[in-house]
Amino acid sequence: MPEGWKQTQLEKVIKLSKEKYKPENEEDIFYIGLEHIEKGSGRLLKHAGLAKIRTLKNKFYQNQILYGKLRPYLNKVYLANEEGVCSTDILVFSPTEEVFPKYIYWYMLSRKFVNEMSAKTSGVNLPRVSTKNILKHKLILPISINEQKEIVKEIESRFSVCDKLDESIDQSLEKAEALRQSILKKAFEGELLSDEEIEACKKEPDWEPAENLLERIKKEK
């Protein structure tokens, strides 16, 4: 264990919020379901927003951690930037003063935590991990809040590089697809070969003009 770190359990540094939201009538309120949290990234998807709430939900506030207990291998965790309500399949945790909220958020997104929670699920069709198993999870963490913040800073700095790389790859794939389509267009419009290359092809014994080939295919069909 690194110097200045300690072993503890999650229940020592986060507390389960039991606050519920029960609408008296149908109400519009900011709502987060499991489908609104991106798998593995901790990002909230764009289609999250106001929804008509008719049934009991969990209430959450800014800087609370939302954790999807259903199928934990999907790795759905979100650090709230707003307040609202969420599905009852999402647990709401309040970090204590011992931890920087983002430190626990990133820890719960880690493969180590995901694998352990996935191994402790119960149920076949809708496997869930219990609150008890989550809170009894053992971890080591820096005692210093400043060290926790510095670790989060380094994580986010490196992830920023990954995001830029993803964006660059996406742009390159788009360009490659556009180039492929351009090549195909030119190929089937007779613009891919130069005049010299076309003349060379005509000297081949099996050369056939494209219009003749297309007409022959049409007749065969």
Secondary structure, 3 states (H helix, E strand, C coil): CCCCEEEEEHHHHEEECCCEECCCCCEEEEEECHHHECCCCCCECCCCEEEEECCCEEEECCCCEEEECECHHHCCEEECCCCEEECCCEEEEEECCCCCHHHHHHHHHCHHHHHHHHHCEECCCCCEECHHHHHCCEEEEECCHHHHHHHHHHHHHHHHHHHHHHHHHHHHHHHHHHHHHHHHHHHHCCCCCCHHHHHHHHCCCCCCCHHHHHHHHHHHC
